[in-house]
């Protein structure tokens, strides 16, 4: 994520907004969901300069104008594969050995 | 919604319960040949059918003498945007373009978003994808974060939201605001698009083995995959092929829970969608759901989270096939099913999905550990969704469990009666409709209604 705390007009940014306060949410929700606001994040081009947390209007990829609080500037993607899973690292060797034994058995 | 779907569902309604399903399915006017043409032009379909000889021998190594069916997979990851969902998106996007819409909107956290975004880009349509992406801490499963990324890579506007069914009302607001086409997962456009997958399997298996497949195993969530594939198999002549749906067992986790959201370790193909959509399909974002899995399902198998991750790793190591975990749900059930069938039987797993950073079994397991879910080796029967993921120690431990399909059919009938006007008495036309919709007969439906009335 960019460390910038201030965006200029035209930058690619993300805004956050509250769609529904807890009191306005659907009636059949479990309590841990019902007591939280429904939040949304949308990315677009900043229509003015702003600091993080300030109100800002963006123009999205479809040309919609959405106003929310500036939540990220040039937000990135940092998902990975992570480390191999120890409970799975033996699987390949185990199954190869099993196949070899089965095929050596003349099947 | 009539404007957003370009179709008036009222014309298919027959009674407060029954509607004309086949009339709805054909109302878009596209023949199966038309759909094949649309998909071929769109870079969709004609995916490789692979025989998995190493996995087949692995199954035979642990089967009774003479048992162990041949296993095949349709490598749907080879589609434009990496999954069978391209088939579903292609027809909707073609229709939206033909009807003159400026853009499309759909609600999905799955591969369907990538499919719609990709097809919209090719067809010069604007595209909005509404995703349930984060819990209230702004934390999301890596698999969903990857799907946000890929939709944005194809130029879509992604509206990311926290947990809650109100996502669908927000989608309706966006449809009103933009006048775009509703590329619903559950419209007849989408489900018809999957029929080509069943058709290809019927034709290719006939060509490769000389016979239609004994069983086709289908990863099951909202029901479109089961419905479309089964319809396509029948249209391709494979009327005797057993239709086996398969889901990851997520029992105990609440689908609208902010706490459970990041403890599922699967984003789709699970019972959290599979059971409610089978037993009440018309809960969907269209007036009548085209995905009606109980019409076609012969068996419904569940597998555990740990079993699917084990099989995903096994596919990499034994078949050189690295694919996304959710799509391997059916493969896991197929390894179990193949042990019950003779060696000359064939089992086709009808999809794979793309993999990559985030959308990978290692990423999902590492994330589970970060969320406090225990991951350990052991007996998969001890797997407890949201608490413990148990990776099998040996392939013999992979054992799919039959879900009680008779119970699901009865639940569906109960839901239908519950949603009918108060005091409404089902007519013979309703009973005939329910028999077709549950793949049973009128006597069974009448029995079910009588039992429900007594209870």
Contacts between the chains, C-beta under 8 A, distances in Angstrom:
chain1	res1	chain2	res2	distance
A	19	B	161	7.2
A	19	B	166	7.2
A	19	B	170	6.1
A	20	B	164	8.0
A	20	B	166	6.0
A	25	B	164	6.7
A	25	B	166	6.5
A	26	B	164	6.6
A	26	B	165	5.8
A	26	B	166	5.5
A	28	B	256	7.8
A	29	B	164	6.5
A	29	B	165	7.8
A	29	B	256	5.5
A	30	B	254	5.4
A	30	B	256	6.1
A	30	B	257	4.8
A	30	B	258	7.8
A	30	B	259	8.0
A	32	B	257	5.9
A	32	B	258	4.8
A	32	B	259	4.7
A	33	B	163	5.7
A	33	B	164	5.9
A	33	B	256	5.6
A	33	B	257	5.9
A	33	B	258	4.4
A	36	B	136	4.3
A	36	B	162	6.9
A	36	B	258	5.7
A	37	B	136	7.8
A	37	B	162	7.9
A	38	B	161	6.7
A	38	B	162	5.7
A	38	B	164	5.3
A	38	B	166	5.5
A	39	B	134	7.6
A	39	B	136	7.1
A	39	B	138	7.8
A	39	B	161	6.9
A	39	B	162	4.7
A	40	B	159	5.9
A	40	B	160	6.6
A	40	B	161	4.8
A	40	B	162	7.6
A	40	B	170	7.3
A	41	B	133	7.8
A	41	B	134	7.8
A	41	B	138	8.0
A	41	B	159	7.8
A	41	B	160	4.5
A	41	B	161	7.8
A	42	B	157	7.0
A	42	B	158	7.8
A	42	B	159	5.6
A	42	B	160	7.5
A	43	B	152	7.2
A	43	B	157	7.6
A	43	B	158	7.2
A	44	B	157	7.7
A	60	B	157	4.4
A	61	B	126	7.5
A	61	B	152	7.9
A	61	B	155	5.9
A	61	B	156	6.6
A	61	B	157	4.3
A	62	B	103	6.1
A	62	B	126	4.3
A	62	B	127	7.2
A	62	B	128	5.8
A	62	B	157	4.7
A	62	B	178	7.0
A	63	B	126	7.4
A	64	B	157	7.0
A	64	B	177	7.3
A	64	B	178	7.2
A	77	B	145	6.7
A	77	B	146	7.7
A	77	B	148	7.9
A	77	B	149	4.6
A	77	B	357	8.0
A	79	B	142	4.3
A	79	B	145	4.7
A	79	B	146	5.7
A	79	B	149	7.6
A	79	B	357	5.2
A	79	B	358	3.4
A	79	B	363	6.6
A	80	B	142	7.6
A	80	B	357	5.4
A	80	B	358	7.2
A	80	B	363	6.5
A	81	B	357	5.9
A	81	B	360	5.3
A	81	B	362	5.1
A	81	B	363	5.4
A	82	B	362	5.4
A	82	B	363	5.4
A	82	B	365	7.9
A	82	B	366	3.5
A	82	B	367	7.7
A	83	B	362	7.3
A	83	B	366	6.5
A	84	B	362	6.3
A	85	B	309	7.6
A	85	B	313	8.0
A	85	B	361	7.5
A	85	B	362	5.5
A	85	B	365	4.9
A	85	B	366	7.2
A	85	B	375	7.1
A	85	B	391	7.6
A	87	B	375	6.2
A	87	B	376	6.5
A	87	B	377	4.6
A	87	B	391	4.1
A	88	B	309	6.8
A	88	B	310	7.0
A	88	B	313	4.6
A	88	B	361	7.5
A	88	B	362	7.7
A	88	B	365	7.8
A	88	B	391	6.3
A	91	B	310	6.4
A	91	B	313	4.6
A	91	B	314	5.8
A	91	B	317	6.2
A	92	B	313	7.2
A	92	B	314	7.8
A	92	B	316	7.5
A	92	B	317	3.2
A	92	B	318	7.6
A	94	B	394	7.8
A	95	B	58	6.1
A	95	B	314	5.8
A	95	B	317	6.3
A	95	B	318	5.6
A	95	B	395	6.9
A	96	B	317	7.2
A	96	B	318	7.4
A	98	B	58	6.6
A	98	B	61	5.8
A	98	B	395	7.5
A	99	B	54	6.1
A	99	B	57	5.7
A	99	B	58	6.1
A	99	B	61	7.0
A	99	B	318	7.2
A	101	B	61	7.6
A	102	B	57	5.9
A	102	B	58	7.7
A	102	B	60	7.0
A	102	B	61	3.8
A	103	B	57	6.7
A	107	B	57	7.6
A	107	B	60	6.7
A	107	B	61	7.9
